[in-house]
Amino acid sequence: MKINIKATNTTLTPSIKNFIEEKLSSLEKFLKPEYKLHVELEIDKKHKTGDVFRTEINILPSKFYAEGFAPDFYAAFDIALPKIKEQLMKAKDKQLTRRKVAARSASRLKRGM
């Protein structure tokens, strides 16, 4: 799993980078080693309520995507992470269910012969 972090309209501090890498390590059990995670951090300074921080998580080649908006980067990331984790868990459950259904149908075919 390779992580690419991009900061738009802001600077990427080592503390934010470490925070993101630590939190994304929980996704390793769902991802293959060749997957790439793109994380984009952005500040919208022209928002009517003041500065709005946006975090976007994109996983390639599987095309999972989530984003979060909040008053700071940490909160925005904490909003986006459960969204992406839910998508990954749903995909993994779906894959396991398909595997179990295929195994059941194969065993039924063997018994019928």
Biopython code that builds the backbone (N, CA, C, O; Angstrom):
import numpy as np
from Bio.PDB.StructureBuilder import StructureBuilder

atoms = [
    (1, "MET", "N", (0.850, -1.163, 0.000)),
    (1, "MET", "CA", (0.000, 0.000, 0.000)),
    (1, "MET", "C", (0.900, 1.232, 0.000)),
    (1, "MET", "O", (1.743, 1.406, 0.880)),
    (2, "LYS", "N", (0.705, 2.073, -0.997)),
    (2, "LYS", "CA", (1.491, 3.290, -1.110)),
    (2, "LYS", "C", (0.589, 4.484, -0.829)),
    (2, "LYS", "O", (-0.536, 4.550, -1.326)),
    (3, "ILE", "N", (1.080, 5.416, -0.039)),
    (3, "ILE", "CA", (0.291, 6.583, 0.355)),
    (3, "ILE", "C", (0.900, 7.828, -0.267)),
    (3, "ILE", "O", (2.094, 8.091, -0.120)),
    (4, "ASN", "N", (0.068, 8.590, -0.961)),
    (4, "ASN", "CA", (0.473, 9.855, -1.559)),
    (4, "ASN", "C", (-0.378, 10.951, -0.919)),
    (4, "ASN", "O", (-1.605, 10.919, -1.011)),
    (5, "ILE", "N", (0.268, 11.915, -0.275)),
    (5, "ILE", "CA", (-0.451, 12.987, 0.411)),
    (5, "ILE", "C", (-0.164, 14.305, -0.300)),
    (5, "ILE", "O", (0.990, 14.664, -0.532)),
    (6, "LYS", "N", (-1.233, 15.016, -0.641)),
    (6, "LYS", "CA", (-1.107, 16.292, -1.337)),
    (6, "LYS", "C", (-1.818, 17.362, -0.519)),
    (6, "LYS", "O", (-2.930, 17.155, -0.032)),
    (7, "ALA", "N", (-1.160, 18.511, -0.376)),
    (7, "ALA", "CA", (-1.759, 19.633, 0.351)),
    (7, "ALA", "C", (-1.985, 20.782, -0.637)),
    (7, "ALA", "O", (-1.058, 21.207, -1.326)),
    (8, "THR", "N", (-3.215, 21.276, -0.698)),
    (8, "THR", "CA", (-3.574, 22.373, -1.587)),
    (8, "THR", "C", (-3.933, 23.591, -0.749)),
    (8, "THR", "O", (-4.733, 23.494, 0.181)),
    (9, "ASN", "N", (-3.352, 24.723, -1.071)),
    (9, "ASN", "CA", (-3.563, 25.986, -0.356)),
    (9, "ASN", "C", (-3.100, 25.932, 1.096)),
    (9, "ASN", "O", (-3.570, 26.716, 1.921)),
    (10, "THR", "N", (-2.203, 25.034, 1.414)),
    (10, "THR", "CA", (-1.676, 24.895, 2.768)),
    (10, "THR", "C", (-0.348, 24.152, 2.710)),
    (10, "THR", "O", (0.073, 23.708, 1.641)),
    (11, "THR", "N", (0.301, 24.019, 3.837)),
    (11, "THR", "CA", (1.529, 23.232, 3.909)),
    (11, "THR", "C", (1.259, 21.968, 4.698)),
    (11, "THR", "O", (0.449, 21.951, 5.625)),
    (12, "LEU", "N", (1.946, 20.920, 4.315)),
    (12, "LEU", "CA", (1.792, 19.633, 4.980)),
    (12, "LEU", "C", (2.813, 19.543, 6.109)),
    (12, "LEU", "O", (4.015, 19.448, 5.858)),
    (13, "THR", "N", (2.342, 19.572, 7.336)),
    (13, "THR", "CA", (3.231, 19.496, 8.488)),
    (13, "THR", "C", (3.538, 18.035, 8.808)),
    (13, "THR", "O", (2.746, 17.151, 8.483)),
    (14, "PRO", "N", (4.669, 17.777, 9.436)),
    (14, "PRO", "CA", (5.004, 16.395, 9.808)),
    (14, "PRO", "C", (3.972, 15.766, 10.753)),
    (14, "PRO", "O", (3.726, 14.562, 10.686)),
    (15, "SER", "N", (3.372, 16.570, 11.624)),
    (15, "SER", "CA", (2.376, 16.008, 12.548)),
    (15, "SER", "C", (1.123, 15.548, 11.803)),
    (15, "SER", "O", (0.558, 14.504, 12.129)),
    (16, "ILE", "N", (0.691, 16.308, 10.820)),
    (16, "ILE", "CA", (-0.476, 15.900, 10.031)),
    (16, "ILE", "C", (-0.136, 14.662, 9.213)),
    (16, "ILE", "O", (-0.944, 13.737, 9.125)),
    (17, "LYS", "N", (1.042, 14.636, 8.617)),
    (17, "LYS", "CA", (1.466, 13.485, 7.814)),
    (17, "LYS", "C", (1.526, 12.227, 8.668)),
    (17, "LYS", "O", (1.039, 11.178, 8.245)),
    (18, "ASN", "N", (2.108, 12.305, 9.854)),
    (18, "ASN", "CA", (2.174, 11.146, 10.750)),
    (18, "ASN", "C", (0.790, 10.696, 11.181)),
    (18, "ASN", "O", (0.517, 9.497, 11.249)),
    (19, "PHE", "N", (-0.088, 11.655, 11.474)),
    (19, "PHE", "CA", (-1.459, 11.337, 11.867)),
    (19, "PHE", "C", (-2.167, 10.555, 10.759)),
    (19, "PHE", "O", (-2.821, 9.547, 11.023)),
    (20, "ILE", "N", (-2.033, 11.028, 9.520)),
    (20, "ILE", "CA", (-2.696, 10.380, 8.386)),
    (20, "ILE", "C", (-2.143, 8.975, 8.167)),
    (20, "ILE", "O", (-2.911, 8.029, 7.987)),
    (21, "GLU", "N", (-0.834, 8.833, 8.179)),
    (21, "GLU", "CA", (-0.223, 7.522, 7.964)),
    (21, "GLU", "C", (-0.607, 6.538, 9.055)),
    (21, "GLU", "O", (-0.839, 5.361, 8.778)),
    (22, "GLU", "N", (-0.675, 7.011, 10.290)),
    (22, "GLU", "CA", (-1.061, 6.145, 11.407)),
    (22, "GLU", "C", (-2.505, 5.672, 11.259)),
    (22, "GLU", "O", (-2.801, 4.494, 11.462)),
    (23, "LYS", "N", (-3.399, 6.589, 10.907)),
    (23, "LYS", "CA", (-4.811, 6.238, 10.756)),
    (23, "LYS", "C", (-5.046, 5.330, 9.549)),
    (23, "LYS", "O", (-5.882, 4.428, 9.609)),
    (24, "LEU", "N", (-4.316, 5.559, 8.454)),
    (24, "LEU", "CA", (-4.502, 4.745, 7.251)),
    (24, "LEU", "C", (-3.941, 3.342, 7.413)),
    (24, "LEU", "O", (-4.280, 2.451, 6.634)),
    (25, "SER", "N", (-3.095, 3.131, 8.402)),
    (25, "SER", "CA", (-2.559, 1.787, 8.620)),
    (25, "SER", "C", (-3.665, 0.796, 8.997)),
    (25, "SER", "O", (-3.493, -0.412, 8.831)),
    (26, "SER", "N", (-4.785, 1.291, 9.499)),
    (26, "SER", "CA", (-5.905, 0.411, 9.833)),
    (26, "SER", "C", (-6.591, -0.150, 8.585)),
    (26, "SER", "O", (-7.371, -1.097, 8.686)),
    (27, "LEU", "N", (-6.309, 0.419, 7.417)),
    (27, "LEU", "CA", (-6.916, -0.053, 6.180)),
    (27, "LEU", "C", (-6.102, -1.152, 5.506)),
    (27, "LEU", "O", (-6.564, -1.747, 4.532)),
    (28, "GLU", "N", (-4.909, -1.431, 6.000)),
    (28, "GLU", "CA", (-4.022, -2.401, 5.358)),
    (28, "GLU", "C", (-4.649, -3.781, 5.215)),
    (28, "GLU", "O", (-4.392, -4.477, 4.232)),
    (29, "LYS", "N", (-5.464, -4.182, 6.177)),
    (29, "LYS", "CA", (-6.044, -5.518, 6.119)),
    (29, "LYS", "C", (-7.076, -5.656, 4.997)),
    (29, "LYS", "O", (-7.428, -6.773, 4.617)),
    (30, "PHE", "N", (-7.562, -4.535, 4.466)),
    (30, "PHE", "CA", (-8.536, -4.561, 3.387)),
    (30, "PHE", "C", (-7.903, -4.402, 2.007)),
    (30, "PHE", "O", (-8.542, -4.704, 0.999)),
    (31, "LEU", "N", (-6.658, -3.934, 1.948)),
    (31, "LEU", "CA", (-6.049, -3.549, 0.682)),
    (31, "LEU", "C", (-4.902, -4.474, 0.289)),
    (31, "LEU", "O", (-4.215, -5.044, 1.138)),
    (32, "LYS", "N", (-4.720, -4.604, -1.006)),
    (32, "LYS", "CA", (-3.586, -5.348, -1.539)),
    (32, "LYS", "C", (-2.363, -4.440, -1.523)),
    (32, "LYS", "O", (-2.505, -3.217, -1.525)),
    (33, "PRO", "N", (-1.162, -5.019, -1.509)),
    (33, "PRO", "CA", (0.053, -4.196, -1.447)),
    (33, "PRO", "C", (0.228, -3.258, -2.637)),
    (33, "PRO", "O", (0.875, -2.219, -2.503)),
    (34, "GLU", "N", (-0.326, -3.595, -3.787)),
    (34, "GLU", "CA", (-0.150, -2.753, -4.964)),
    (34, "GLU", "C", (-1.130, -1.580, -5.036)),
    (34, "GLU", "O", (-1.035, -0.761, -5.950)),
    (35, "TYR", "N", (-2.055, -1.485, -4.104)),
    (35, "TYR", "CA", (-3.014, -0.379, -4.112)),
    (35, "TYR", "C", (-2.331, 0.927, -3.727)),
    (35, "TYR", "O", (-1.361, 0.939, -2.968)),
    (36, "LYS", "N", (-2.855, 2.030, -4.267)),
    (36, "LYS", "CA", (-2.329, 3.361, -3.982)),
    (36, "LYS", "C", (-3.416, 4.192, -3.320)),
    (36, "LYS", "O", (-4.551, 4.236, -3.794)),
    (37, "LEU", "N", (-3.064, 4.842, -2.234)),
    (37, "LEU", "CA", (-3.983, 5.733, -1.543)),
    (37, "LEU", "C", (-3.559, 7.165, -1.816)),
    (37, "LEU", "O", (-2.408, 7.537, -1.584)),
    (38, "HIS", "N", (-4.479, 7.954, -2.303)),
    (38, "HIS", "CA", (-4.233, 9.371, -2.530)),
    (38, "HIS", "C", (-5.060, 10.145, -1.511)),
    (38, "HIS", "O", (-6.280, 10.000, -1.440)),
    (39, "VAL", "N", (-4.385, 10.955, -0.738)),
    (39, "VAL", "CA", (-5.043, 11.791, 0.265)),
    (39, "VAL", "C", (-4.775, 13.237, -0.103)),
    (39, "VAL", "O", (-3.624, 13.639, -0.273)),
    (40, "GLU", "N", (-5.838, 14.018, -0.225)),
    (40, "GLU", "CA", (-5.674, 15.437, -0.540)),
    (40, "GLU", "C", (-6.259, 16.269, 0.586)),
    (40, "GLU", "O", (-7.394, 16.056, 1.012)),
    (41, "LEU", "N", (-5.478, 17.209, 1.054)),
    (41, "LEU", "CA", (-5.904, 18.143, 2.090)),
    (41, "LEU", "C", (-6.032, 19.510, 1.441)),
    (41, "LEU", "O", (-5.147, 19.934, 0.697)),
    (42, "GLU", "N", (-7.124, 20.197, 1.718)),
    (42, "GLU", "CA", (-7.337, 21.501, 1.092)),
    (42, "GLU", "C", (-8.056, 22.433, 2.058)),
    (42, "GLU", "O", (-8.899, 22.010, 2.848)),
    (43, "ILE", "N", (-7.698, 23.719, 1.973)),
    (43, "ILE", "CA", (-8.394, 24.752, 2.737)),
    (43, "ILE", "C", (-9.163, 25.611, 1.753)),
    (43, "ILE", "O", (-8.602, 26.114, 0.780)),
    (44, "ASP", "N", (-10.463, 25.778, 2.015)),
    (44, "ASP", "CA", (-11.275, 26.690, 1.213)),
    (44, "ASP", "C", (-11.383, 27.988, 2.004)),
    (44, "ASP", "O", (-12.201, 28.097, 2.918)),
    (45, "LYS", "N", (-10.566, 28.960, 1.656)),
    (45, "LYS", "CA", (-10.518, 30.221, 2.398)),
    (45, "LYS", "C", (-11.635, 31.175, 2.012)),
    (45, "LYS", "O", (-11.869, 32.158, 2.716)),
    (46, "LYS", "N", (-12.319, 30.916, 0.929)),
    (46, "LYS", "CA", (-13.356, 31.832, 0.450)),
    (46, "LYS", "C", (-14.760, 31.355, 0.793)),
    (46, "LYS", "O", (-15.731, 31.807, 0.187)),
    (47, "HIS", "N", (-14.876, 30.465, 1.740)),
    (47, "HIS", "CA", (-16.185, 29.975, 2.144)),
    (47, "HIS", "C", (-16.874, 31.030, 3.001)),
    (47, "HIS", "O", (-16.212, 31.783, 3.715)),
    (48, "LYS", "N", (-18.186, 31.085, 2.934)),
    (48, "LYS", "CA", (-18.922, 32.141, 3.642)),
    (48, "LYS", "C", (-18.817, 32.028, 5.166)),
    (48, "LYS", "O", (-19.000, 33.022, 5.868)),
    (49, "THR", "N", (-18.526, 30.833, 5.686)),
    (49, "THR", "CA", (-18.414, 30.670, 7.138)),
    (49, "THR", "C", (-16.973, 30.752, 7.624)),
    (49, "THR", "O", (-16.713, 30.543, 8.809)),
    (50, "GLY", "N", (-16.043, 31.049, 6.744)),
    (50, "GLY", "CA", (-14.635, 31.113, 7.132)),
    (50, "GLY", "C", (-13.864, 29.971, 6.496)),
    (50, "GLY", "O", (-14.289, 29.415, 5.483)),
    (51, "ASP", "N", (-12.744, 29.625, 7.081)),
    (51, "ASP", "CA", (-11.929, 28.536, 6.537)),
    (51, "ASP", "C", (-12.635, 27.199, 6.725)),
    (51, "ASP", "O", (-13.086, 26.864, 7.820)),
    (52, "VAL", "N", (-12.719, 26.442, 5.632)),
    (52, "VAL", "CA", (-13.285, 25.097, 5.665)),
    (52, "VAL", "C", (-12.211, 24.142, 5.172)),
    (52, "VAL", "O", (-11.646, 24.336, 4.096)),
    (53, "PHE", "N", (-11.931, 23.114, 5.959)),
    (53, "PHE", "CA", (-10.901, 22.150, 5.627)),
    (53, "PHE", "C", (-11.554, 20.929, 4.992)),
    (53, "PHE", "O", (-12.560, 20.421, 5.487)),
    (54, "ARG", "N", (-10.971, 20.468, 3.895)),
    (54, "ARG", "CA", (-11.506, 19.315, 3.167)),
    (54, "ARG", "C", (-10.427, 18.246, 3.084)),
    (54, "ARG", "O", (-9.274, 18.534, 2.765)),
    (55, "THR", "N", (-10.808, 17.026, 3.369)),
    (55, "THR", "CA", (-9.928, 15.880, 3.218)),
    (55, "THR", "C", (-10.581, 14.908, 2.261)),
    (55, "THR", "O", (-11.755, 14.567, 2.406)),
    (56, "GLU", "N", (-9.822, 14.471, 1.293)),
    (56, "GLU", "CA", (-10.314, 13.537, 0.282)),
    (56, "GLU", "C", (-9.418, 12.307, 0.292)),
    (56, "GLU", "O", (-8.194, 12.429, 0.260)),
    (57, "ILE", "N", (-10.019, 11.122, 0.335)),
    (57, "ILE", "CA", (-9.284, 9.863, 0.283)),
    (57, "ILE", "C", (-9.743, 9.117, -0.959)),
    (57, "ILE", "O", (-10.939, 8.914, -1.167)),
    (58, "ASN", "N", (-8.786, 8.713, -1.780)),
    (58, "ASN", "CA", (-9.081, 8.027, -3.027)),
    (58, "ASN", "C", (-8.191, 6.792, -3.098)),
    (58, "ASN", "O", (-6.974, 6.895, -2.939)),
    (59, "ILE", "N", (-8.787, 5.624, -3.335)),
    (59, "ILE", "CA", (-8.024, 4.381, -3.418)),
    (59, "ILE", "C", (-8.076, 3.879, -4.852)),
    (59, "ILE", "O", (-9.150, 3.655, -5.412)),
    (60, "LEU", "N", (-6.902, 3.710, -5.431)),
    (60, "LEU", "CA", (-6.797, 3.228, -6.808)),
    (60, "LEU", "C", (-6.126, 1.869, -6.810)),
    (60, "LEU", "O", (-5.245, 1.663, -5.974)),
    (61, "PRO", "N", (-6.452, 0.954, -7.647)),
    (61, "PRO", "CA", (-7.332, 0.985, -8.798)),
    (61, "PRO", "C", (-8.788, 0.645, -8.487)),
    (61, "PRO", "O", (-9.597, 0.548, -9.409)),
    (62, "SER", "N", (-9.141, 0.462, -7.228)),
    (62, "SER", "CA", (-10.496, 0.032, -6.879)),
    (62, "SER", "C", (-11.534, 1.151, -6.933)),
    (62, "SER", "O", (-12.733, 0.875, -6.909)),
    (63, "LYS", "N", (-11.103, 2.383, -7.003)),
    (63, "LYS", "CA", (-11.971, 3.551, -7.155)),
    (63, "LYS", "C", (-12.903, 3.790, -5.965)),
    (63, "LYS", "O", (-14.040, 4.228, -6.141)),
    (64, "PHE", "N", (-12.424, 3.506, -4.770)),
    (64, "PHE", "CA", (-13.149, 3.891, -3.570)),
    (64, "PHE", "C", (-12.818, 5.348, -3.278)),
    (64, "PHE", "O", (-11.685, 5.786, -3.479)),
    (65, "TYR", "N", (-13.810, 6.099, -2.802)),
    (65, "TYR", "CA", (-13.627, 7.534, -2.628)),
    (65, "TYR", "C", (-14.447, 8.017, -1.438)),
    (65, "TYR", "O", (-15.584, 7.591, -1.237)),
    (66, "ALA", "N", (-13.853, 8.915, -0.652)),
    (66, "ALA", "CA", (-14.588, 9.541, 0.449)),
    (66, "ALA", "C", (-13.971, 10.901, 0.719)),
    (66, "ALA", "O", (-12.782, 11.120, 0.492)),
    (67, "GLU", "N", (-14.810, 11.816, 1.211)),
    (67, "GLU", "CA", (-14.297, 13.128, 1.593)),
    (67, "GLU", "C", (-15.024, 13.612, 2.832)),
    (67, "GLU", "O", (-16.148, 13.204, 3.123)),
    (68, "GLY", "N", (-14.351, 14.493, 3.550)),
    (68, "GLY", "CA", (-14.920, 15.049, 4.764)),
    (68, "GLY", "C", (-14.608, 16.531, 4.861)),
    (68, "GLY", "O", (-13.536, 16.978, 4.453)),
    (69, "PHE", "N", (-15.548, 17.288, 5.403)),
    (69, "PHE", "CA", (-15.399, 18.729, 5.606)),
    (69, "PHE", "C", (-15.537, 19.022, 7.091)),
    (69, "PHE", "O", (-16.419, 18.486, 7.763)),
    (70, "ALA", "N", (-14.647, 19.888, 7.603)),
    (70, "ALA", "CA", (-14.692, 20.221, 9.024)),
    (70, "ALA", "C", (-13.881, 21.494, 9.271)),
    (70, "ALA", "O", (-13.233, 22.007, 8.358)),
    (71, "PRO", "N", (-13.918, 22.005, 10.510)),
    (71, "PRO", "CA", (-13.167, 23.216, 10.835)),
    (71, "PRO", "C", (-11.656, 23.020, 10.965)),
    (71, "PRO", "O", (-10.924, 24.006, 11.051)),
    (72, "ASP", "N", (-11.158, 21.753, 10.983)),
    (72, "ASP", "CA", (-9.713, 21.516, 10.951)),
    (72, "ASP", "C", (-9.420, 20.201, 10.230)),
    (72, "ASP", "O", (-10.322, 19.394, 10.003)),
    (73, "PHE", "N", (-8.143, 19.993, 9.871)),
    (73, "PHE", "CA", (-7.768, 18.823, 9.086)),
    (73, "PHE", "C", (-8.029, 17.520, 9.818)),
    (73, "PHE", "O", (-8.487, 16.549, 9.216)),
    (74, "TYR", "N", (-7.746, 17.490, 11.098)),
    (74, "TYR", "CA", (-7.897, 16.257, 11.861)),
    (74, "TYR", "C", (-9.358, 15.803, 11.886)),
    (74, "TYR", "O", (-9.652, 14.623, 11.698)),
    (75, "ALA", "N", (-10.259, 16.740, 12.116)),
    (75, "ALA", "CA", (-11.681, 16.399, 12.147)),
    (75, "ALA", "C", (-12.173, 15.995, 10.758)),
    (75, "ALA", "O", (-12.970, 15.065, 10.629)),
    (76, "ALA", "N", (-11.706, 16.683, 9.728)),
    (76, "ALA", "CA", (-12.117, 16.347, 8.364)),
    (76, "ALA", "C", (-11.643, 14.937, 8.002)),
    (76, "ALA", "O", (-12.374, 14.181, 7.362)),
    (77, "PHE", "N", (-10.430, 14.586, 8.406)),
    (77, "PHE", "CA", (-9.922, 13.246, 8.135)),
    (77, "PHE", "C", (-10.705, 12.202, 8.922)),
    (77, "PHE", "O", (-10.997, 11.123, 8.407)),
    (78, "ASP", "N", (-11.045, 12.523, 10.172)),
    (78, "ASP", "CA", (-11.829, 11.592, 10.987)),
    (78, "ASP", "C", (-13.240, 11.399, 10.451)),
    (78, "ASP", "O", (-13.884, 10.402, 10.775)),
    (79, "ILE", "N", (-13.730, 12.315, 9.649)),
    (79, "ILE", "CA", (-15.035, 12.152, 9.007)),
    (79, "ILE", "C", (-14.908, 11.267, 7.773)),
    (79, "ILE", "O", (-15.772, 10.427, 7.524)),
    (80, "ALA", "N", (-13.836, 11.446, 6.996)),
    (80, "ALA", "CA", (-13.670, 10.708, 5.749)),
    (80, "ALA", "C", (-13.251, 9.251, 5.974)),
    (80, "ALA", "O", (-13.662, 8.373, 5.217)),
    (81, "LEU", "N", (-12.449, 8.987, 6.990)),
    (81, "LEU", "CA", (-11.925, 7.635, 7.207)),
    (81, "LEU", "C", (-13.018, 6.578, 7.430)),
    (81, "LEU", "O", (-12.943, 5.518, 6.809)),
    (82, "PRO", "N", (-14.020, 6.807, 8.275)),
    (82, "PRO", "CA", (-15.067, 5.787, 8.427)),
    (82, "PRO", "C", (-15.856, 5.537, 7.141)),
    (82, "PRO", "O", (-16.329, 4.425, 6.903)),
    (83, "LYS", "N", (-15.993, 6.566, 6.322)),
    (83, "LYS", "CA", (-16.707, 6.392, 5.054)),
    (83, "LYS", "C", (-15.958, 5.429, 4.142)),
    (83, "LYS", "O", (-16.559, 4.534, 3.549)),
    (84, "ILE", "N", (-14.654, 5.614, 4.033)),
    (84, "ILE", "CA", (-13.866, 4.741, 3.157)),
    (84, "ILE", "C", (-13.770, 3.344, 3.752)),
    (84, "ILE", "O", (-13.784, 2.358, 3.015)),
    (85, "LYS", "N", (-13.673, 3.246, 5.075)),
    (85, "LYS", "CA", (-13.594, 1.937, 5.733)),
    (85, "LYS", "C", (-14.898, 1.157, 5.526)),
    (85, "LYS", "O", (-14.872, -0.057, 5.323)),
    (86, "GLU", "N", (-16.025, 1.851, 5.576)),
    (86, "GLU", "CA", (-17.318, 1.201, 5.345)),
    (86, "GLU", "C", (-17.397, 0.641, 3.925)),
    (86, "GLU", "O", (-17.886, -0.470, 3.721)),
    (87, "GLN", "N", (-16.920, 1.403, 2.951)),
    (87, "GLN", "CA", (-16.925, 0.931, 1.567)),
    (87, "GLN", "C", (-16.047, -0.309, 1.409)),
    (87, "GLN", "O", (-16.424, -1.257, 0.720)),
    (88, "LEU", "N", (-14.883, -0.300, 2.044)),
    (88, "LEU", "CA", (-13.971, -1.434, 1.956)),
    (88, "LEU", "C", (-14.553, -2.677, 2.631)),
    (88, "LEU", "O", (-14.423, -3.785, 2.109)),
    (89, "MET", "N", (-15.192, -2.497, 3.787)),
    (89, "MET", "CA", (-15.794, -3.630, 4.482)),
    (89, "MET", "C", (-16.947, -4.217, 3.670)),
    (89, "MET", "O", (-17.109, -5.435, 3.608)),
    (90, "LYS", "N", (-17.733, -3.365, 3.059)),
    (90, "LYS", "CA", (-18.856, -3.825, 2.235)),
    (90, "LYS", "C", (-18.348, -4.622, 1.039)),
    (90, "LYS", "O", (-18.918, -5.657, 0.695)),
    (91, "ALA", "N", (-17.287, -4.147, 0.407)),
    (91, "ALA", "CA", (-16.726, -4.857, -0.742)),
    (91, "ALA", "C", (-16.141, -6.205, -0.327)),
    (91, "ALA", "O", (-16.296, -7.198, -1.037)),
    (92, "LYS", "N", (-15.469, -6.236, 0.825)),
    (92, "LYS", "CA", (-14.884, -7.488, 1.293)),
    (92, "LYS", "C", (-15.976, -8.494, 1.658)),
    (92, "LYS", "O", (-15.855, -9.674, 1.331)),
    (93, "ASP", "N", (-17.041, -8.046, 2.332)),
    (93, "ASP", "CA", (-18.156, -8.932, 2.671)),
    (93, "ASP", "C", (-18.818, -9.489, 1.414)),
    (93, "ASP", "O", (-19.192, -10.661, 1.360)),
    (94, "LYS", "N", (-18.953, -8.645, 0.424)),
    (94, "LYS", "CA", (-19.565, -9.067, -0.838)),
    (94, "LYS", "C", (-18.702, -10.135, -1.510)),
    (94, "LYS", "O", (-19.221, -11.116, -2.041)),
    (95, "GLN", "N", (-17.391, -9.939, -1.484)),
    (95, "GLN", "CA", (-16.475, -10.902, -2.079)),
    (95, "GLN", "C", (-16.535, -12.244, -1.342)),
    (95, "GLN", "O", (-16.551, -13.298, -1.979)),
    (96, "LEU", "N", (-16.568, -12.212, -0.010)),
    (96, "LEU", "CA", (-16.642, -13.448, 0.768)),
    (96, "LEU", "C", (-17.965, -14.173, 0.531)),
    (96, "LEU", "O", (-17.985, -15.401, 0.448)),
    (97, "THR", "N", (-19.053, -13.445, 0.422)),
    (97, "THR", "CA", (-20.352, -14.047, 0.168)),
    (97, "THR", "C", (-20.368, -14.737, -1.185)),
    (97, "THR", "O", (-20.883, -15.847, -1.314)),
    (98, "ARG", "N", (-19.806, -14.085, -2.189)),
    (98, "ARG", "CA", (-19.748, -14.699, -3.517)),
    (98, "ARG", "C", (-18.915, -15.974, -3.491)),
    (98, "ARG", "O", (-19.259, -16.959, -4.144)),
    (99, "ARG", "N", (-17.822, -15.954, -2.738)),
    (99, "ARG", "CA", (-16.969, -17.136, -2.642)),
    (99, "ARG", "C", (-17.710, -18.283, -1.970)),
    (99, "ARG", "O", (-17.598, -19.432, -2.397)),
    (100, "LYS", "N", (-18.473, -17.975, -0.913)),
    (100, "LYS", "CA", (-19.225, -19.016, -0.207)),
    (100, "LYS", "C", (-20.329, -19.587, -1.083)),
    (100, "LYS", "O", (-20.554, -20.797, -1.078)),
    (101, "VAL", "N", (-21.020, -18.738, -1.834)),
    (101, "VAL", "CA", (-22.089, -19.199, -2.718)),
    (101, "VAL", "C", (-21.515, -20.095, -3.805)),
    (101, "VAL", "O", (-22.109, -21.118, -4.145)),
    (102, "ALA", "N", (-20.372, -19.719, -4.348)),
    (102, "ALA", "CA", (-19.736, -20.541, -5.383)),
    (102, "ALA", "C", (-19.318, -21.891, -4.818)),
    (102, "ALA", "O", (-19.449, -22.909, -5.498)),
    (103, "ALA", "N", (-18.821, -21.920, -3.593)),
    (103, "ALA", "CA", (-18.407, -23.178, -2.971)),
    (103, "ALA", "C", (-19.608, -24.079, -2.711)),
    (103, "ALA", "O", (-19.527, -25.292, -2.905)),
    (104, "ARG", "N", (-20.723, -23.492, -2.273)),
    (104, "ARG", "CA", (-21.939, -24.284, -2.036)),
    (104, "ARG", "C", (-22.456, -24.891, -3.330)),
    (104, "ARG", "O", (-22.815, -26.068, -3.367)),
    (105, "SER", "N", (-22.494, -24.098, -4.386)),
    (105, "SER", "CA", (-23.011, -24.612, -5.650)),
    (105, "SER", "C", (-22.082, -25.683, -6.222)),
    (105, "SER", "O", (-22.554, -26.624, -6.862)),
    (106, "ALA", "N", (-20.779, -25.559, -6.005)),
    (106, "ALA", "CA", (-19.844, -26.576, -6.471)),
    (106, "ALA", "C", (-20.039, -27.873, -5.700)),
    (106, "ALA", "O", (-19.977, -28.954, -6.285)),
    (107, "SER", "N", (-20.275, -27.780, -4.389)),
    (107, "SER", "CA", (-20.478, -28.996, -3.594)),
    (107, "SER", "C", (-21.805, -29.666, -3.955)),
    (107, "SER", "O", (-21.902, -30.892, -3.919)),
    (108, "ARG", "N", (-22.812, -28.889, -4.298)),
    (108, "ARG", "CA", (-24.100, -29.472, -4.719)),
    (108, "ARG", "C", (-23.959, -30.205, -6.044)),
    (108, "ARG", "O", (-24.584, -31.246, -6.248)),
    (109, "LEU", "N", (-23.154, -29.676, -6.935)),
    (109, "LEU", "CA", (-22.929, -30.331, -8.215)),
    (109, "LEU", "C", (-22.213, -31.659, -8.025)),
    (109, "LEU", "O", (-22.513, -32.631, -8.718)),
    (110, "LYS", "N", (-21.265, -31.707, -7.090)),
    (110, "LYS", "CA", (-20.532, -32.945, -6.833)),
    (110, "LYS", "C", (-21.451, -34.021, -6.258)),
    (110, "LYS", "O", (-21.342, -35.194, -6.618)),
    (111, "ARG", "N", (-22.361, -33.616, -5.357)),
    (111, "ARG", "CA", (-23.289, -34.569, -4.760)),
    (111, "ARG", "C", (-24.298, -35.087, -5.785)),
    (111, "ARG", "O", (-24.733, -36.236, -5.705)),
    (112, "GLY", "N", (-24.662, -34.256, -6.727)),
    (112, "GLY", "CA", (-25.664, -34.637, -7.715)),
    (112, "GLY", "C", (-25.137, -35.591, -8.761)),
    (112, "GLY", "O", (-25.928, -36.254, -9.432)),
    (113, "MET", "N", (-23.827, -35.684, -8.925)),
    (113, "MET", "CA", (-23.250, -36.557, -9.959)),
    (113, "MET", "C", (-23.151, -37.962, -9.535)),
    (113, "MET", "O", (-22.685, -38.806, -10.300)),
]
sb = StructureBuilder()
sb.init_structure("model")
sb.init_model(0)
sb.init_chain("A")
sb.init_seg("    ")
for serial, (resi, resn, name, xyz) in enumerate(atoms, 1):
    if name == "N":
        sb.init_residue(resn, " ", resi, " ")
    sb.init_atom(name, np.array(xyz, "f"), 0.0, 1.0, " ", f" {name:<3s}", serial, name[0])
structure = sb.get_structure()
